[in-house]
Amino acid sequence: MTGARSRLFAGLFALATLLAACTPATGTTAPSTAQAPSPSAAAAAAGETAVVPTPAPTAAPEPLPGTTPAPPPPVPQPFALNLYQEGDFVPQYTFDWCVAASIQMAHNLIDDTGGGTWNDRAQQSALWEQARAKSTNAYNGANPFGWAQVLTESGMGPYTVVSIADYGETLRTAARAIAGTGRPVGLVMWSGRHAWVMSGFESVGDPQQFADFPVTGIRVVDPLYPYGSGQWGPSPAPNSLLTPDELAAQFVVREPRRWSSELPAGYLLVLPQ
């Protein structure tokens, strides 16, 4: 009897122990339903620096098919043109025949074959008479209108007389005419008292390529060489290259007078067209 009761108490104790192990502990908290932190948030929480991705560079747009990029504008370069050749100079045989001698030199500058040089005294006298006959109101001399007309009628034209008020524009006009026609320009010197021939020039920029360009040098031929003038200065040697300032000492503005009353005051050119 005593042994049976002891076994009964032992069995009840084991059952109680088993039930206690299966009962939840008092005061425990249910698992949280919040989402786990993202990797970037976790990195920030850990003190790491977040890296922002750099956008890929944008490629330059390609030209449309069949198109060509515009070339850069041209840059003015030093330019020179000279019609003069050895033997083109002709002296005036009297102190009155400067226009006739200038007509002879213009022919020589245009004709570069070397086979038809005009330098004869008798021919110069005849050209002088022709220019005088075509120079009305010229005080019994030859004026630029007669000079231009004989050049034209001798097959070197057409030539015309122009008056330009601005000195720089006068030089550019003469340079454009030489570059465009391949013929010389007549310069009315000493306020209308003498004739020279402009046979070439130097500039910064080709006159046929640039509208505005500085003329830095002027090639001249004076038929009065080597005498010159006590008032206006010495005659430059044939084919001299003068600066604009040197030329301006003898190439000056001419005020309108009897034979040129229809022209405004300015620098006079006998200009090839």
C-alpha positions in Angstrom: 0.0 0.0 0.0 2.7 2.4 0.9 4.8 1.6 -2.2 1.7 2.1 -4.5 1.0 5.5 -3.0 4.5 6.6 -3.5 4.4 5.7 -7.2 1.1 7.6 -7.6 2.6 10.7 -6.1 5.7 10.5 -8.3 3.5 10.1 -11.4 1.4 13.2 -10.5 4.5 15.2 -10.0 5.9 14.4 -13.4 2.7 15.3 -15.0 2.6 18.6 -13.3 6.1 19.4 -14.4 5.3 18.6 -18.0 2.3 20.9 -18.0 4.3 23.7 -16.5 6.9 23.5 -19.4 4.2 23.8 -22.0 2.6 27.0 -20.5 3.8 30.5 -22.0 5.7 32.7 -19.5 3.7 35.5 -18.1 4.6 39.1 -19.4 6.4 38.2 -22.7 5.9 40.6 -25.7 4.6 39.5 -29.1 7.1 39.7 -32.0 7.1 43.2 -33.8 5.5 43.5 -37.2 7.7 46.5 -38.4 9.7 46.1 -41.7 13.5 45.6 -41.5 15.5 48.8 -42.3 16.7 49.2 -45.9 20.4 48.7 -46.7 21.0 52.4 -47.3 19.3 53.3 -44.0 21.3 50.7 -42.3 24.5 52.1 -43.9 23.6 55.6 -42.7 22.8 54.4 -39.3 26.2 52.8 -39.2 27.9 56.1 -40.1 28.8 55.3 -43.7 28.7 58.0 -46.5 26.0 57.4 -49.1 27.3 57.5 -52.8 25.1 59.3 -55.3 25.5 57.8 -58.8 27.0 60.3 -61.4 24.8 60.7 -64.6 26.4 59.6 -67.8 27.8 62.5 -70.0 25.5 63.6 -72.9 27.1 63.3 -76.3 27.2 66.4 -78.6 24.5 66.2 -81.2 25.8 65.0 -84.6 25.2 67.1 -87.7 22.2 66.2 -89.7 23.0 63.9 -92.6 24.1 65.8 -95.7 25.1 69.0 -93.8 28.7 70.4 -93.3 29.7 72.6 -90.4 30.2 76.2 -91.4 33.9 77.1 -91.9 35.4 79.9 -89.7 35.4 83.4 -91.2 38.6 84.3 -93.1 41.3 86.3 -91.3 42.8 89.3 -93.2 46.4 88.5 -94.2 49.1 90.8 -95.7 48.4 91.4 -99.4 50.4 93.0 -102.2 49.8 93.7 -105.9 52.2 95.5 -108.2 51.7 96.0 -111.9 55.1 97.6 -112.5 57.9 96.0 -114.5 61.3 97.4 -115.5 60.9 99.7 -118.5 57.3 100.9 -117.7 58.5 104.3 -116.5 58.4 107.2 -119.1 59.5 110.7 -118.2 57.5 113.7 -119.3 59.5 115.5 -122.0 58.3 118.9 -121.0 57.0 120.3 -117.7 53.5 120.4 -119.2 53.2 116.8 -120.5 52.6 115.0 -117.2 49.1 113.7 -118.4 50.5 112.4 -121.7 53.4 110.7 -120.0 51.0 109.1 -117.5 48.9 107.8 -120.3 52.0 106.2 -121.8 52.9 104.6 -118.5 49.4 103.3 -118.0 49.7 101.5 -121.3 53.0 100.0 -120.4 51.6 98.8 -117.0 48.7 97.2 -118.7 50.6 95.6 -121.5 53.0 93.2 -119.8 54.2 91.5 -123.1 57.1 93.9 -123.3 56.7 94.3 -127.1 54.7 97.5 -127.2 56.3 100.0 -124.8 55.0 103.5 -125.2 57.9 106.0 -124.6 58.3 108.0 -127.8 58.5 111.8 -127.5 56.4 112.4 -130.6 53.7 110.1 -129.4 53.7 111.9 -126.0 53.2 115.2 -127.8 50.3 113.7 -129.7 48.7 112.3 -126.6 49.0 115.7 -124.9 47.2 117.4 -127.8 44.4 114.7 -127.6 44.0 115.2 -123.9 43.9 119.0 -124.3 41.2 118.8 -127.0 39.0 116.7 -124.7 39.6 118.9 -121.6 37.1 121.8 -121.6 37.6 124.8 -119.4 41.1 123.5 -118.6 43.1 126.8 -118.9 44.6 125.6 -122.2 45.9 122.4 -120.5 44.9 118.8 -120.0 42.6 118.0 -117.1 41.6 114.6 -115.6 38.5 114.4 -117.8 40.7 114.6 -120.9 43.1 112.1 -119.3 40.3 109.6 -118.6 38.8 110.0 -122.1 42.1 109.4 -123.9 42.8 106.3 -121.8 39.3 105.0 -122.7 39.6 105.8 -126.4 43.1 104.2 -126.6 41.7 100.8 -125.6 42.7 100.9 -121.9 39.3 101.9 -120.5 36.8 102.6 -119.5 38.1 105.2 -117.1 36.3 107.8 -115.1 37.1 110.7 -112.8 35.9 110.4 -109.2 36.2 112.7 -106.1 36.2 111.1 -102.6 36.1 113.1 -99.4 37.7 110.6 -97.1 41.4 109.8 -97.6 41.3 106.2 -96.3 38.3 105.4 -98.5 40.2 107.0 -101.5 43.1 104.6 -101.0 40.7 101.6 -100.6 38.8 102.6 -103.8 42.0 102.8 -105.8 43.2 99.5 -104.4 39.9 97.8 -105.2 40.1 99.1 -108.8 43.6 97.8 -109.4 42.8 94.4 -107.9 39.5 94.1 -109.7 40.6 95.3 -113.2 44.4 94.7 -113.3 44.8 98.3 -114.5 46.5 101.3 -112.9 44.9 104.3 -111.3 45.6 108.0 -112.0 46.3 110.2 -109.0 45.6 113.9 -109.4 48.4 115.5 -107.4 49.3 118.9 -106.0 45.6 120.0 -105.7 45.1 119.4 -109.4 48.4 120.6 -110.9 50.2 117.3 -111.6 49.6 113.7 -112.6 51.0 110.5 -111.0 50.2 106.8 -111.7 49.4 104.4 -108.9 50.8 101.1 -110.1 50.1 98.9 -107.0 49.6 98.7 -103.3 50.1 96.8 -100.1 47.2 96.1 -97.6 46.1 93.9 -94.8 43.4 91.8 -96.5 42.6 91.2 -100.2 40.4 94.0 -101.5 38.3 91.4 -103.4 37.7 89.4 -100.2 37.2 92.1 -97.5 35.0 95.2 -97.7 37.1 97.1 -95.1 40.9 96.8 -95.1 43.7 99.2 -94.4 46.0 100.2 -97.2 49.6 100.3 -95.8 51.6 101.1 -98.9 51.1 102.8 -102.3 53.2 102.0 -105.4 53.6 105.2 -107.5 55.3 106.4 -110.7 55.9 110.1 -111.1 56.7 111.2 -114.7 58.5 114.3 -113.4 61.2 112.2 -111.7 63.9 113.1 -110.8 63.0 116.8 -110.6 60.1 117.2 -108.1 58.8 120.5 -106.8 60.1 123.1 -104.5 56.7 123.5 -103.0 55.4 119.9 -102.9 58.5 118.0 -102.5 60.8 115.6 -104.4 59.6 113.1 -107.0 59.8 109.5 -105.7 61.8 107.1 -107.8 59.7 104.9 -110.2 58.0 102.0 -108.4 58.5 103.6 -105.0 56.4 102.2 -102.1 55.1 105.2 -100.1 53.2 105.1 -96.8 49.8 106.8 -96.7 51.4 109.7 -94.8 54.2 110.1 -97.3 51.7 110.1 -100.2 49.4 112.6 -98.4 52.2 115.2 -98.5 51.6 115.7 -102.2 48.2 114.0 -102.8 45.7 116.5 -101.3 42.1 117.5 -101.4 41.1 119.5 -104.5 38.4 122.1 -104.2 36.0 122.4 -107.2 37.1 124.8 -109.9 35.9 125.9 -113.3 36.6 122.6 -115.1 35.5 120.4 -112.1 32.6 122.4 -110.7 30.3 119.3 -110.9 32.6 117.3 -108.6 32.5 117.7 -104.8 35.7 118.6 -102.9 37.9 115.6 -102.4 40.8 113.5 -103.5 40.6 113.0 -107.3 41.2 109.7 -109.0 41.2 108.7 -112.7 39.7 105.3 -112.0 39.4 102.2 -114.1 35.9 100.7 -114.3 
